Amino acid sequence: MYKIMEADVVVAGGGPAGINAALAAGRQGAKTVLVERYGFLGGMSTIALVYPWMTFHTMQGKQVIAGYAQEIVERLMAKNASPGHVRDTCGFVQTITPYHPEAYKLVALEMLREAGVKVIAHSFLDEAVVEGDRIQAVRLATKSGRIELRAKTFVDTTGDADLAYFAGAPILKGREEDGKTQPMTMKFRMKGVDLQAVKQYMIEHPEEFYRKTPVEELADLRLTAVQGFYKHWKEANLPINRDQVLFFTGPDEDEVVVNMVRVQGLDGTDVEELTEAEELGRKQVVMISEFMKKSLPGFAHASVTQVGTQIGVRETRRIDGQYALSMDDVVTGRRFEDVIARSGYPIDIHDPSGKNVTAAWIDGDGAYDIPYRCLLPKKIDNLLVGGRCISTSHEALATTRLTPSCMATGQAAGTAAAMAAAAGTSPQSIDVKRLQEVLKQNGAILA
């Protein structure tokens, strides 16, 4: 027995892509329901402490992601919960965007309520009802019993392509040669860090930090990101397959978020392997935090205050869509006639089995296009995808997976879903030029 609910658009997954997709659909007038398995929104940004947001700009400093994502940043700034876009002091990108995750949870809910979106939390999507090439409904497992949620159009923003997978759409996973995915990371916060001592050490020992670190400017910059401490990390000789220290500062002045755990060789869509990853990740948190307190300047009085609710997942399933964005598309800054979002984040592949991170920067004006076809799966006509599980190669996923890009593709997917529902047609049949016009009217940058 199912409780039956109906909508125009159902968005599965309440992370950054899902929030923006539901906002877009709701603001277009579609009766929209957003489904989230946790008791709060934000996805990896809140569940797994994926912080800060990287990046809204190109390496040259041109903003290429705006729209509802920028509106969220501005709402956070108005609540003193974000400084906005600030300089990346490790130099990997031009800007990063710190934010307070607790404020983000509430801002997202406020905006969704304003847009008339119904949010159903604590609900686990575990089945798609499919007839022919269309999803008729999704089924949810909840504390109050089973729910069957029917809609005209569906949007998969689960990150793991759960809805597409349950619906039978073709799916890819990992790199082409062996299916291995980028490692998972258990992020954690530490307070009591003397960031002035960290900054002074960086100024005095620039050779120990990432080659793009703007050391000459550090004295006048707010410290936002630190990548390096190569000597300290090498001497520690911990059994963690990583080659450097990496942490980001904030939200508080003595606080950092550490991104160093590396859990490799496990599948984030296999429940048993994901369970194992959680344990391994938490064990690495203990090792790394003890190393930092013992060995790093400024960390002597630091302590762990929070560990991710779950481990952070970089890569799992993605759809095999109408077009797969490639690494060549990214690094050449390719333009597409059906562009629905742009990004200036470089290729950033955390090695599935080794220690290194492979990076490749974008030519031209420093940004590339994401075409609408990347949001359209094969086989299922009334489904769109936004966020981490859009159609890309393994290499291109290493840039499209970043939060601002997910926000942008989410807005596009939600807008298209509402247009399709209103017209009584499939997302494949809508007027892409009109979609682009609506996106631009709502702040998206497509050129």
N, C-alpha and C positions, 0 to 999 in steps of 0.2 A: 504494500500500500504506500502510495506516494502522495505528499502534499503537492498540488499542482500550482505553479506560479507562471505568469506569462509576461513577456517584455518584447520590445522591439529589438534591443541589442543586449546581449549578455557578454560581459568581459570577465574572463577567468584569470585571476591573479592580480593582487593589489599592490604590486611593486611600482617603481617609477613609470614603467611603460603602461601598466594597467590603470594607474591613477590618471595619467594623461589621456589614455584612450577613453575612459569613462567620462572624464570631463568633456572631451570633444563631442562624444555622442550625446551626452546630456544637454550640452549647450546648443546642439543642433536641433533639439526638440524631441529626440528619441527617448522613449521610455526605456531607461537603462538600469541594469542590475550589475553590480560589481561583486564578484565572489572572491573571498580570501580565506585561506585555511587557518591563519593565525588570528589572534584577537585584536590586531592592529595592522595598519597599512604601512607601506614603505619598502617592502621586499628586502633585497640585500642591503639597502641603505640603512634599515633599522634592525632587521633580523640578524644580519651578519656583520654589522658595523663597517660596511663598505663606505669609506669616508676618506677624503672629501669627494665632491663631484668633479670629474676630470673628463673633458674640458669643454667649455662653451666657445672657445676661440681657436684660431690657427696659431702656429708658432710665430707668425708675424703680428699677432695681436688682434686680428679681425674677428669679430663675433660672427659665428655661422650657425649657432643654435640659439633660438629665442622662443617665441610663442608662449605656450602655457608653461613651459619649463622656466622661462625668464620670469613669468608672473609669480611662480612659486618662490623663486629666489627673492623677488621684491617683497612678497608678503612676509617671508622670513626676516628680511632686513628690517621691515617695519616693526617687527616684534623683537628686535635686537637679538635675533637667533641666527644671523649670518652676516658676515662683513661684506657679502657680495663676492664678486670675482677679484681675486688677489693674485699676486705674483707667486709662481711656483719656485720656491727657493732651492729645489734640487735641480731645476732646469730641464726636466724631462718634457714638460709642456710649458706654454707661456703663462697660463692662468689655471688656478684651481678654485673651487668654491666650497669653503667650509660651511657647515650648517649644524644646528642642534637637532639631533634626531627626534627628541621628544616633542619639540616644537613642530617638526615636519609632520609627525603623525597627526597632530591636531589641525594644522593648516590644510593638509590633504582632505581630512574629513569635512572641514568647514567649506572648502571649495566645492566638494562633491555634493554636499547638502544644498548649497546655493544653486547648483546646476540641476537639482532634482533627481540625482542619482540615488538609487537604493543600494546600500551596502549590506551584504550578508557575510559576516565574519564567522570564524569557528566552523567553517564548512569545507569539506574535502571533496573535490571533484574526482569521481572514480568511474564514471561511465558516460559515454556519448551514445545517444539514440540516433541512428543514422538510417535514412531510407534513400536508396539510390545514391546520388551524389550530394545529398543535403543532410545537415544535422537538424534533427527535429527538436532535440532537447538535450540537456545535460542533467545528470543525476548526481546529487550531493549526499554525502553521509554527514549527518549533523547530530548533535546531542538531543535534539527534539524529534529525531526520526528522519526518514528519507524525504528529499525534496526533488521533484522533477521540474526543471526550469526550462520553459519553452520560449523560443524567440525566432525572429526572422533572420537575424545575422548574429554571428558569434565572433569574438575576438580572443585569441589565445595570447595572453601575456604572462604565462606561467613561468617563463624562463627556461623550462625543461621541455617545452612543446607537449605538455601532457594532454591537452585537449586534442591537438592534431593527431597525436599518437593513438588516443582512444578512439578517434573517429576513423582511423585507418588511412590517414594521409601519409604519403611517403616521407620517411624520416632518415636523416643522416646523423652520424655521431663521430666526433673526434677527427683525427687526421686520416687522410685517404689510405695511407699505406698499412696502418695497423689499428685504426680506430681509437688510439689513445688520446685522452683529453688533457687539457691544461690542468695543473694540480689545483686542489682545493686548499683554502687558507682559513684557519680559525683566527679571526682578528680579536684584539683585546685592547682595553684602555688602561693607561697608567696615569695616576696623579702624583703630585709632589715632585715633578721634574723641574730642575733649574734650567730653563731654556736659554737663559743668558750665558750660562756656563757652556752649554752645547754650542751656541753661536760663536763664542770666543774661541773654542777649540777648533771649530771649522775654519775660522779666519787664520788661525796660527798654523794649521796643518791641512792646507787645501789639497795636498796630494792624496789624502786618505778618503776623498769624497768623489762623487760622480763628476765626470769631466765637464759637464755642462752647468755645474753649480755656479751661480753668479757670486763668487767669493768676494770680488772687488766691491760689490754693492751691498753685501750682507749687513754691514754696520748700520745702514740706513733703511733696511727692509724688515718687515715683520717676518720672523722665521715661521714658515708654513710647512716645509717638507725637508726631510734629511735622508739622503741616500749615500751610504758609504760605510765609514768606520771599518774599512777593509782589514786593517791590521788587527784590530780587536777581534773581529769575527773569525779571522783565520786562526788566531792564537787560541780561541775558545775551543775549536775543533769539535763542535757539537755534531751529533748524528742527524743533521738536518741538511737536506740536499739543496742548499742555497749559498749564494756567494757574497752576500752583503747584508747590512742592516738597512731597514727602511721603516720610517715612521712619519706621521703627519701630526701637526700640532693642533690643539683645540678640542672642543670648543672653549674650555677654560684656559687661563693663561699658564697654568702649570700642568697641563694635560696633553697626552699624546695618544694616538691610535697606532698600534704596531701591526705592520703587514709583513710578517716574516715566516709564519708557519707554512710548511710545504708538505702536503699529503698527496703522494703520487700513486698512480697505478690502480686507483679505485674508481668505480662508476657511480656518479651521483644520482643515477636513476635506478640503481639496484639497492633495495632497502637494506639488505644485509651489509653490503659494502659501504653504504652511506653511514650505517651505524658504526662500523669499524672506523671510518674516517673521523667521526665525532670524537671517539676515544683517543685516537692518535693525535688529533689536533689539540685536544686539551692537555695531553701530556707534553706536547711541544711548547705550549704556552708557558708551562711551569719552567721548562728548561731555558727558554728564551728570556723570560722575565728575570730569572735568577742571574743569568749572564749579564743582562743590562744593568741591574742594580750593582753587581759586583765590579763590572769592567768599564762601563761607559761614563764619561764626564757628565755630571748633572743628574745622574740617576741614583745616587747613593741613598736618598731618602724617598724614592718612588715606591709605589705599591700598585698592584693590579686592582682595579675597581670594577671592571666589567669584562666579561668574555661573551662573544657572540651567542645569541640564543641558539643558533645553529651554525654549522661551518659554512663559509663562503664558497660558492660554486661558480667557477669561471665558465665552464663548458660542459654541456651534456648533449641532449638531442637538439637538432635544429631541423626545420622543414627543408625538404627538397622542393623548392618552389619554381615559379615560372621563370625566374632568373636567379642565378647564384652570383652574388658579388664576389669578385676575385681579388687576390693580392695585387695583381697588376692594375685593376681598376682603382684600387686605393692609392698606391704609390705614384701613379701617373696623374692623379687628380681627375679621373674621368668624369665627364658630364653626361647626363642621360636626359632624354626628352621627357620621360615620366618621373623626374626627380620629385620626391616628397620630403626629403630631408637631406642635410649636409652634415659633415663632421670634419673636424681638424685634428682628431686624435690619431697618433701614429700607430702602425702595427706594433703590438706589444705582446709577444708570445712567451709565456712562462713555460719552459721546457717540460713536456710531459714526463720525461725520465731523467734529464740531467739537471745541472745546477743553474744554468744560465737563463737570461731573458733575451730574446731576439727582438731587436727593434728596427723599424724601417720608416723613414719619414716621407711626407707627401710632397710631390713636386708641384709646379705651377703656383697657384695662389695659396697653396697650403691646405686645401680642403678637397673632398671628393663628394660626389652625389650618391645617394641611396635611392635606387629606382623603386617605383610602386610595385613592380613585379616581384620584388624580394619579399613582399608581405603576403603574396598569394600562393597558397599551397597547391599542389597538383591534386586532382581527384575530387576534392571537396569544394563545392561551389559557393557556399554561404559562410566561409570561414576566412578571417584575416588573422595575421600574426604580427605582433609588435614586440620590440625588445630583443632580448638575447637570442631568441630562437628563430629569427628571420632567416631567409635563405642566403647563405654565404658559403665560401670555402672555410676550412679550418683556419687558414691564415687571416682572412678578412674578418672572421669572427673576433679576432684579437683586438679589433678597434670598434666594431659595431656593438660589442657587449658592454661598453662603458656607459655609465648612467645617463649623461646628457643625450647621447645618441639614442638610448632606449626611450627616453622621454619624447624625443622628436618622432621616432617611428611609432610610438604609442599614440601620439596626437594624430598622426596621419591615419593609422588603422581605425581609430575611433571615429574620425571624421568620415572616412569612406564607408564604415559600417552603417552609420546613421543615414548617409546618402542612399545606400543600397536598400536599407529597410524602408525609407520613405518612398522610394521609387518602385518598390516591389520587384527588384531585380537582384542580380548577383553582384558582388564586389568587382568581378572581372568585367562587368558590362557597364559600369558607371563611366561618366565622362571625366577622364583624367585631367583635362584642362580645367574643368569646373572644380574638381578636387583641389588642384593647385591654387586656383583663385581663392577658395574658401580658406585654405591653409594660410595663404599670405594675408588675407583679411584678418586672421587671428594671430598674426605676428610671426609666422614661420618664415625663415630665411631660405629661399630656394635659388638664389643667384649670388 
